[in-house]
Amino acid sequence: MKISFLTLFSLVVIGLALNTSCNPSTKVSETIEMTGFAELELPELPYAINVSFNGIDKQKVEMQALVANGELSKFKPKLLYENLYQDGDGVSSKGFTHSISYMLILQQKAELDEVVKVLTKHKLPGYVNTMGSYIEEEKRSEIADKLFQAAMKHAENRIAKFADSKQKSFSIIEVSDADEAYANPVPHDGVAYQNKLVKKVKLKAILY
């Protein structure tokens, strides 16, 4: 029996159609993103203050001696900035005034009175501002890691609940920071202006 080319071609097409209908359709992968949040209440920590001094050359020397090896040296002074400006209009100038700012670390807030008394005793012009809790440098990376892990866990739990609601499993495929622009959960200078730190982490997962 002879079979024409056209008949043979038709049989092949039918066979392919039957084979395709017998295979299950390919599953389309689904991805999801969730943001996790973490908050860390700060324990009792040392306290940072800002001491800003404004005075003439002689007073500057006295202030520097106090923070270098004098009564203020025990508060671990750190120079924040130093400026120099001239009073008067340039003709009737009164000379240059030094503007210097230091960060001091107090173990107890009550030590603020001690700092004020030292400045008053030496009659040094300036002012004092309270800053916030001070996180020691060696503890910052540990706290940052703790915050990151907690935020990531929260995001993973949210993904798990979503996947469970759809009776699916999931795999994490991407991890990224989700903090607002310029936000820094653990300040580089160690000064926390609030009594808690906040961190956000975003996870991307594939559901299957």
C-alpha positions in Angstrom: 0.0 0.0 0.0 1.3 3.3 -1.0 1.2 6.3 1.4 1.4 9.7 -0.1 3.8 12.3 1.4 0.9 14.5 2.4 -0.8 11.6 4.3 2.5 10.8 6.1 2.9 14.4 7.1 -0.6 14.5 8.5 0.1 11.4 10.6 3.2 12.9 12.1 1.4 16.1 13.1 -1.4 14.1 14.7 1.2 12.0 16.6 2.9 15.1 17.9 -0.4 16.6 19.1 -1.3 13.4 20.9 2.1 13.2 22.6 1.8 16.9 23.7 -1.6 16.3 25.2 -0.4 13.4 27.3 2.4 15.4 29.0 1.5 17.6 32.0 1.8 21.4 31.3 5.0 23.0 32.5 4.6 24.8 35.8 5.2 28.5 35.8 7.5 29.6 38.7 6.2 32.3 41.0 8.4 34.8 42.9 7.6 36.9 45.9 9.3 39.6 47.9 8.8 40.3 51.6 10.4 42.9 53.9 11.3 42.0 57.5 11.6 44.3 60.4 13.6 44.1 63.6 13.8 46.4 66.7 16.4 46.3 69.4 15.8 48.1 72.7 19.1 49.4 73.9 20.2 48.4 77.4 21.7 50.9 79.9 24.7 52.3 78.0 27.3 55.1 78.5 26.0 58.5 77.5 27.5 60.9 75.0 27.5 64.7 75.3 28.8 67.5 73.1 31.0 70.2 74.7 31.3 73.2 72.4 34.0 75.8 73.4 34.3 79.3 72.1 37.3 81.4 73.4 40.5 83.2 72.7 44.0 81.7 72.3 44.7 81.5 76.1 41.4 79.9 76.9 41.9 77.4 74.0 45.2 76.2 75.6 43.5 75.7 78.9 40.6 73.8 77.3 43.0 71.5 75.4 44.9 70.8 78.6 41.7 69.8 80.4 40.7 67.3 77.7 44.2 66.0 77.1 45.3 65.2 80.7 43.2 67.3 83.0 39.8 66.9 84.7 37.9 66.1 81.5 40.4 63.5 80.2 38.6 60.6 82.0 35.6 61.1 79.8 37.5 59.9 76.6 37.2 63.3 74.7 37.0 63.1 71.0 37.6 66.2 68.8 34.6 66.7 66.5 35.6 69.9 64.8 37.7 73.0 65.2 37.0 76.4 63.6 38.5 79.8 63.8 36.7 83.1 63.2 37.4 86.8 63.6 35.2 89.2 65.6 34.5 92.7 64.3 34.4 94.2 60.8 38.1 93.6 60.0 39.1 97.1 60.9 38.2 97.2 64.6 38.8 93.5 64.9 38.9 92.0 68.4 41.1 89.1 67.2 40.4 85.5 66.4 38.0 83.3 68.4 38.4 79.5 68.5 35.3 77.3 68.2 36.0 73.7 69.2 33.6 70.8 69.8 34.4 67.7 71.7 32.3 64.5 72.3 32.6 63.2 75.9 31.5 59.8 77.1 29.8 59.6 80.5 29.3 56.3 82.3 26.4 57.9 84.1 24.2 60.8 83.2 24.9 62.3 86.7 28.4 63.0 85.5 27.1 65.8 83.4 27.0 68.0 86.5 30.7 67.2 87.0 31.6 68.4 83.5 29.6 71.6 83.9 31.4 72.3 87.2 34.8 71.9 85.6 33.9 74.3 82.8 32.4 76.8 85.3 35.4 76.6 87.6 37.8 77.4 84.8 35.5 80.1 83.5 35.6 78.6 80.0 32.9 80.0 77.6 30.8 77.6 75.7 27.8 75.2 76.0 27.0 71.6 76.6 24.5 69.5 74.6 23.3 66.0 75.4 23.5 63.6 72.4 22.3 60.1 73.3 23.4 56.6 74.2 26.9 55.6 73.2 27.6 52.1 71.7 31.2 51.1 72.2 33.1 50.4 68.9 33.8 46.8 69.7 30.0 46.1 70.1 28.7 47.8 67.0 29.3 45.0 64.5 27.8 42.4 66.9 24.6 44.5 67.3 24.4 45.2 63.6 24.6 41.4 62.9 22.0 40.7 65.5 19.6 43.2 64.0 20.2 41.9 60.4 19.5 38.3 61.4 16.3 39.2 63.3 15.0 41.2 60.3 15.8 38.5 57.9 14.1 35.9 60.1 11.0 38.0 60.2 10.9 38.3 56.4 11.4 34.6 56.0 8.5 33.9 58.4 6.3 36.2 56.3 7.2 34.3 53.1 6.6 30.9 54.8 3.1 32.0 55.8 2.3 33.1 52.3 3.7 30.0 50.7 1.7 27.8 53.2 -1.5 29.6 52.3 -0.9 28.5 48.7 0.2 25.0 49.7 3.7 25.6 48.2 7.3 25.3 49.3 9.8 28.1 48.7 13.5 28.9 48.4 15.2 32.2 49.1 17.0 33.5 46.1 18.0 37.1 47.1 18.7 39.0 50.3 19.1 42.8 50.4 19.0 45.8 52.8 15.7 47.6 52.8 16.6 50.6 55.0 15.6 54.1 53.9 18.2 56.1 52.1 20.9 57.4 54.4 19.6 55.3 57.3 22.2 53.6 59.4 20.7 51.3 62.1 24.0 51.3 64.1 25.5 54.8 63.8 29.1 54.9 62.7 30.0 57.3 65.5 28.3 55.0 68.0 25.7 57.7 69.2 22.1 56.4 69.2 19.7 59.3 69.5 16.8 57.0 70.4 16.5 54.2 72.9 16.0 51.6 70.1 17.6 50.6 66.8 15.6 49.5 63.7 16.6 47.4 60.8 14.8 46.3 57.5 15.8 43.4 55.3 14.1 42.3 52.0 14.0 38.7 50.8 13.1 37.4 47.4 11.9 33.8 47.1 10.7 31.4 44.5 7.6 29.3 45.1 7.2 25.8 43.8 
